């Protein structure tokens, strides 16, 4: 029950007071106004005023003011595609919604995906799947010839991996951003030259059904500070003016650990251009800070960061300059238990949510404890995870889940996507069979952030 707000007005002539009790819901909407007439003098008024003081300034209101309102949600996991092969497994499935491009005015959803080959971190060119009916049916995986491997000197293969797609409303283009990298003939990474890792991007025009070729973001100081630049597995944001806030991690030629920053970039539908970058966030050991993901919630930017030993988080008022970084914890003070893998955000107008993996889920048999994938609400003031809200959105079936994605799709649903890491022709005894998963997060209230964005587009 919400704490009632009372307003007392005395009527000396009638020797009574009118107490107006106003009840306001969690969205600030007045739901009920009630008048109570109480004698101004005597026991009734003294008892009533004591109750009023206890109710509205006591432990009840203090407890509720100290924690965010919870947003109930349901989860449902379903298989988009299933394939077992000794030569590859599907990897990096991430989705983005194209407004009103599906059936009956609903969004179409494009999932970018690629093959993880036998060698570690060796990836194919790009493929995609598409649904026009919110996941009831899918087409693909379809290879994208424009985004296939390219070949360099000395039998090098040039590819792009760790891709995250997103919709750019002002230009009505889908923008896909990932890491360009160089492979040797046997699939090993080559890092001996500047820009061996750099920011690659391509666009998809939904009206023409056409992808552009990969382009590279021009960066300053590529022979020194930005020797390697990686926007891999990140969540990036589009500002209202069409510019981007793009988290990256980078390394100098002599650096051991990665440093994270956020790039401010312009985009005109064709070219992505570097404008500036923000604070440089660093930590010693554990390969530094990598795979940062950025979200905007109720005027504050939140950035989650991967390190080999633990997961970290910070927040900002402008998306470029951040508070000191802290470890992710539950609201009981214990560490979240996520490490050496990524985490991503889901933002709702009524709450902020983190998707992640962690230790302590009877999952020590899974490499890096990378299954199941959880979702939980975050306290945006204290920046910790509310343990009692945690739900498994994608299952653990004996095999590791790969690099995943999280995205808002409609006001009623957000999606978490991932693929099972298994090579071979026989399913795992616990059920892992090379499935690419869609985890639906079904909100109990419409996400006004999506409704507001739709109004802007119109």
C-alpha positions in Angstrom: 0.0 0.0 0.0 1.3 3.4 -0.9 1.8 5.9 1.9 -1.2 8.3 1.9 -0.6 12.0 1.7 -2.8 14.0 4.1 -3.9 17.6 4.1 -5.7 19.0 7.2 -7.9 22.1 7.1 -9.7 23.3 10.2 -13.2 24.8 10.3 -13.5 26.8 13.5 -17.2 27.6 13.0 -18.2 23.9 12.8 -15.5 22.9 15.3 -14.2 20.1 13.0 -11.3 19.4 10.6 -11.4 18.0 7.1 -8.7 15.5 6.5 -8.1 14.8 2.8 -6.3 11.5 2.1 -4.7 11.3 -1.3 -3.2 8.0 -2.5 -0.7 8.1 -5.3 0.6 5.1 -7.2 4.2 4.3 -8.2 3.8 6.4 -11.4 2.8 9.5 -9.5 -0.9 9.3 -10.6 -3.6 10.1 -8.0 -5.8 7.1 -7.6 -8.1 8.1 -4.7 -9.1 11.2 -2.7 -11.0 10.7 0.5 -12.4 13.2 3.0 -12.6 12.4 6.7 -14.3 14.8 9.2 -12.8 14.7 12.7 -13.6 16.9 15.7 -10.9 19.5 16.1 -10.7 19.1 19.8 -10.4 16.0 21.9 -9.1 12.4 21.7 -10.1 11.7 18.1 -7.8 14.4 16.7 -4.9 13.5 18.9 -5.1 9.8 18.0 -5.4 10.6 14.3 -2.4 13.0 14.2 -0.2 10.4 16.0 -1.2 7.8 13.4 -0.4 10.3 10.6 3.1 11.0 12.0 3.9 7.3 12.4 2.6 6.3 8.9 4.2 9.1 6.8 7.4 9.8 8.6 8.2 6.5 10.3 9.7 3.3 9.3 7.2 2.5 6.5 8.0 5.4 4.3 11.7 5.3 5.1 11.9 1.6 4.0 10.1 2.4 0.7 12.1 5.5 0.0 15.3 3.6 0.4 14.8 1.1 -2.4 13.4 1.2 -6.0 9.9 0.0 -6.8 10.0 -3.5 -8.3 8.8 -4.2 -11.8 7.5 -7.7 -12.2 8.3 -9.6 -15.3 8.0 -13.1 -16.9 10.6 -15.0 -18.9 10.2 -17.6 -21.6 13.0 -19.3 -23.6 12.5 -20.7 -27.1 14.7 -22.0 -29.9 15.2 -19.9 -33.0 17.6 -22.3 -34.8 19.3 -25.6 -34.0 22.4 -27.0 -35.7 25.1 -29.5 -34.7 28.3 -29.6 -36.7 31.9 -30.8 -36.0 33.2 -27.8 -37.9 31.4 -24.8 -36.3 28.8 -23.6 -33.9 26.7 -20.5 -34.2 27.9 -17.5 -32.1 27.2 -13.9 -31.3 23.4 -13.8 -32.0 22.2 -10.3 -31.4 19.0 -8.6 -32.4 17.7 -5.1 -33.3 14.2 -4.1 -34.2 13.2 -2.1 -37.3 10.1 -0.1 -36.5 6.9 -0.9 -38.5 8.8 -3.1 -41.0 7.1 -6.3 -40.0 3.6 -7.6 -40.5 0.6 -5.6 -39.3 2.8 -2.6 -38.4 4.9 -4.5 -35.9 8.7 -4.2 -36.0 10.8 -6.6 -38.0 13.7 -8.0 -36.1 17.1 -8.8 -37.6 19.5 -11.1 -35.8 23.2 -10.9 -36.8 25.1 -14.1 -36.2 28.3 -15.9 -37.4 30.1 -19.2 -37.1 32.6 -19.9 -34.5 35.1 -22.2 -36.2 37.3 -24.9 -34.5 40.2 -22.6 -33.5 39.7 -20.3 -30.5 38.0 -17.0 -31.4 38.1 -17.8 -35.1 35.0 -16.6 -36.8 33.4 -16.7 -40.2 31.9 -13.9 -42.2 28.4 -12.5 -41.2 25.0 -14.1 -41.5 21.6 -12.9 -40.4 18.1 -14.1 -39.6 14.9 -12.1 -39.8 11.4 -12.3 -38.3 8.5 -10.2 -39.3 6.1 -11.7 -36.8 8.0 -11.1 -33.5 9.7 -14.5 -33.5 6.9 -16.8 -34.5 8.8 -17.7 -37.6 12.3 -16.9 -38.9 14.2 -16.9 -42.2 17.9 -17.7 -42.3 20.7 -18.0 -41.3 21.5 -16.2 -44.6 25.0 -15.4 -45.5 25.8 -11.7 -46.3 28.2 -11.6 -49.2 29.1 -8.0 -48.6 30.3 -8.9 -45.1 32.2 -12.1 -45.9 35.9 -12.7 -45.3 38.4 -10.6 -47.1 41.9 -11.7 -47.9 45.1 -9.8 -47.3 48.8 -10.3 -48.0 50.7 -13.4 -46.8 47.5 -15.6 -46.7 45.9 -13.4 -44.1 42.2 -13.5 -43.6 40.4 -10.3 -42.5 37.1 -10.7 -40.7 34.8 -8.8 -38.3 33.4 -10.4 -35.1 31.6 -9.5 -31.9 29.0 -7.5 -33.8 26.1 -5.6 -32.2 23.4 -4.2 -34.5 21.1 -1.2 -33.6 18.6 1.0 -35.3 19.5 4.6 -36.2 16.1 6.4 -36.4 17.2 9.7 -38.0 18.7 7.9 -41.1 16.4 4.9 -41.0 19.3 2.5 -41.3 20.4 -0.4 -39.2 24.0 0.0 -38.1 26.1 -3.0 -37.2 29.3 -2.4 -35.2 32.1 -4.9 -34.4 35.8 -5.6 -34.4 37.9 -6.0 -37.5 40.7 -8.5 -37.0 43.4 -10.3 -38.9 43.9 -14.1 -38.9 46.9 -16.2 -39.9 46.4 -19.2 -42.2 45.7 -21.4 -39.2 43.2 -19.0 -37.6 45.4 -17.3 -35.0 45.1 -13.6 -34.3 47.7 -11.3 -35.8 48.5 -8.2 -33.7 51.8 -7.0 -35.0 50.5 -3.9 -36.9 48.6 -0.8 -35.9 44.8 -1.2 -36.4 45.0 -5.0 -36.4 41.9 -4.6 -34.2 39.8 -1.6 -35.2 36.2 -0.5 -35.2 34.3 -1.8 -38.2 30.7 -0.8 -39.2 28.2 -1.6 -41.9 24.6 -0.5 -42.6 21.5 -2.3 -43.6 18.8 -0.5 -45.6 15.5 -2.3 -44.8 13.7 -0.6 -47.8 16.2 -2.0 -50.2 17.2 -5.1 -48.3 20.8 -4.3 -48.9 23.9 -4.4 -46.7 27.0 -2.2 -47.3 30.5 -3.5 -47.0 32.5 -3.0 -43.8 34.0 0.4 -43.3 36.6 1.4 -40.6 36.3 4.2 -38.1 39.2 6.6 -38.5 40.8 7.1 -35.1 43.6 9.5 -33.9 47.0 8.2 -32.5 46.7 4.8 -34.1 50.5 4.3 -33.8 50.5 5.1 -30.1 47.4 5.2 -27.8 44.9 3.6 -30.1 47.2 0.9 -31.5 44.4 -1.6 -31.1 40.7 -0.5 -30.9 37.9 -3.0 -30.1 34.2 -2.3 -29.9 33.4 -5.9 -29.4 30.2 -7.2 -27.8 29.3 -3.7 -26.6 26.0 -2.0 -26.2 26.0 1.5 -27.8 23.5 4.3 -27.7 22.0 6.8 -30.2 21.5 10.3 -28.9 18.5 12.4 -29.8 20.7 14.4 -32.3 21.7 11.2 -34.1 25.2 11.1 -32.7 26.4 7.9 -31.0 28.0 7.0 -27.7 30.1 4.0 -28.5 32.0 2.1 -25.7 35.3 0.6 -26.8 38.4 -0.9 -25.2 41.8 -0.1 -26.6 45.5 -0.8 -26.1 48.8 0.9 -27.0 51.5 -1.0 -28.8 53.4 -1.6 -25.5 50.3 -2.0 -23.2 49.5 -5.2 -21.3 46.0 -4.4 -20.2 43.0 -2.9 -22.1 41.6 0.5 -21.2 37.9 1.4 -21.7 36.5 4.7 -23.0 33.3 5.9 -24.7 33.6 7.5 -28.1 31.3 10.3 -29.2 30.7 9.8 -32.9 28.6 11.4 -35.7 26.7 9.3 -38.2 25.0 10.6 -41.4 23.7 7.3 -42.7 26.9 6.6 -44.6 30.0 7.6 -42.5 30.7 7.1 -38.8 33.1 9.8 -37.6 35.1 10.1 -34.3 34.4 13.4 -32.5 35.9 12.9 -29.1 36.3 10.4 -26.3 35.6 10.4 -22.6 37.4 9.3 -19.5 39.9 6.4 -19.8 38.9 3.7 -17.3 41.7 1.4 -16.3 42.5 -1.4 -13.8 45.7 -3.4 -13.4 45.6 -7.1 -14.1 43.0 -9.4 -15.5 43.5 -7.9 -19.0 42.1 -4.6 -17.8 38.5 -3.5 -18.7 36.9 -4.9 -21.8 33.5 -5.5 -23.4 31.9 -2.4 -21.9 28.1 -1.9 -22.3 26.3 1.4 -21.9 22.7 2.2 -21.1 20.7 5.4 -20.3 18.1 5.2 -17.6 16.1 8.1 -16.3 18.8 10.6 -17.2 21.8 8.7 -15.9 24.2 6.6 -17.9 25.4 3.2 -16.6 28.5 1.3 -17.8 29.2 -2.3 -17.0 32.7 -3.7 -17.6 34.3 -7.1 -17.9 37.6 -8.1 -16.1 39.1 -11.6 -15.8 38.5 -11.6 -12.0 35.2 -9.8 -11.5 32.5 -7.6 -13.1 32.5 -3.8 -12.5 30.1 -0.9 -13.0 30.1 2.9 -12.9 27.7 5.7 -13.8 27.7 9.1 -15.4 25.6 12.2 -16.1 26.8 12.6 -19.7 28.0 9.2 -20.9 31.6 10.4 -21.2 32.8 11.2 -17.7 32.3 8.5 -15.0 32.3 8.0 -11.3 34.9 5.7 -9.7 34.4 2.1 -10.9 33.1 -0.4 -8.3 32.6 -4.2 -8.3 29.1 -5.5 -9.1 27.4 -6.8 -5.9 24.1 -8.0 -4.7 22.1 -5.9 -2.3 23.2 -8.1 0.6 26.8 -7.0 -0.1 28.1 -10.2 -1.7 29.9 -10.0 -5.0 27.7 -10.8 -8.0 30.1 -13.7 -9.0 30.3 -12.7 -12.7 33.8 -12.8 -14.1 35.7 -13.1 -17.4 32.6 -12.6 -19.5 30.2 -9.9 -20.6 27.1 -8.5 -19.1 24.4 -6.3 -20.8 21.6 -4.0 -19.9 17.8 -3.8 -20.4 16.3 -0.4 -19.6 12.6 0.0 -18.9 10.8 3.2 -18.0 10.0 1.6 -14.6 13.3 -0.1 -13.9 16.9 -0.9 -14.8 17.9 -4.5 -15.4 21.2 -6.4 -15.8 21.6 -9.6 -17.8 24.7 -11.7 -16.7 26.2 -15.1 -15.8 27.7 -15.9 -12.4 29.2 -18.5 -10.1 27.2 -20.2 -7.4 24.4 -21.6 -9.6 25.5 -25.3 -9.4 27.3 -24.5 -12.7 31.0 -25.1 -11.9 31.0 -27.7 -14.7 30.4 -24.9 -17.2 33.6 -23.1 -18.4 33.7 -19.7 -16.7 30.2 -20.5 -15.3 28.8 -19.1 -18.5 25.3 -20.6 -18.2 22.6 -20.1 -17.3 22.0 -16.4 -18.2 20.2 -14.4 -15.6 18.3 -11.2 -15.5 17.7 -9.1 -12.3 16.6 -5.6 -11.5 19.2 -3.0 -10.5 19.0 -0.3 -7.8 20.1 2.7 -9.9 21.0 4.7 -6.8 23.1 2.2 -5.0 24.1 0.4 -8.2 23.7 -3.1 -7.0 21.6 -6.1 -8.1 18.4 -6.9 -6.2 18.9 -10.6 -5.5 15.3 -11.5 -5.0 14.4 -10.4 -8.5 16.9 -12.7 -10.2 15.5 -15.1 -12.8 17.2 -17.4 -15.3 16.2 -16.2 -18.8 18.2 -18.8 -20.8 18.9 -22.3 -19.5 22.0 -24.3 -18.7 22.1 -27.6 -20.6 25.6 -28.9 -20.0 27.4 -26.6 -22.3 28.7 -23.1 -22.3 26.7 -20.3 -23.7 28.6 -17.9 -25.9 28.6 -14.1 -26.2 25.1 -12.9 -25.9 22.9 -9.9 -26.6 20.1 -8.0 -24.9 17.8 -5.5 -26.6 14.4 -3.8 -26.3 11.9 -4.9 -29.0 8.4 -3.7 -28.2 6.9 -1.9 -25.2 5.9 -5.3 -23.9 9.0 -7.3 -24.6 12.8 -7.2 -24.5 14.9 -10.1 -25.8 18.0 -11.9 -24.7 19.7 -14.0 -27.4 22.6 -16.6 -27.3 23.8 -19.8 -28.8 25.1 -23.0 -27.2 28.8 -23.7 -27.7 29.1 -27.3 -28.8 31.0 -28.9 -31.7 30.2 -32.3 -33.0 27.1 -34.3 -34.1 25.9 -35.6 -30.7 23.9 -33.5 -28.2 25.1 -33.2 -24.7 23.6 -35.6 -22.2 21.9 -32.6 -20.4 20.3 -31.4 -23.7 22.8 -28.9 -25.3 22.3 -29.4 -29.0 23.6 -26.3 -30.7 20.4 -24.2 -30.2 20.3 -20.5 -30.8 18.0 -19.2 -28.0 15.6 -16.3 -27.8 14.7 -15.4 -24.2 11.6 -13.2 -24.0 11.4 -10.9 -21.1 7.7 -10.0 -20.8 7.1 -6.8 -18.8 4.1 -6.4 -16.5 3.8 -2.7 -17.6 4.5 -1.2 -21.1 8.0 0.2 -21.5 7.3 3.9 -22.2 10.9 4.3 -23.4 9.9 2.4 -26.5 6.6 4.2 -26.9 8.3 7.6 -26.6 10.9 6.5 -29.2 8.2 5.5 -31.6 6.5 8.9 -31.3 9.8 10.6 -32.1 10.2 8.4 -35.2 6.7 9.4 -36.4 
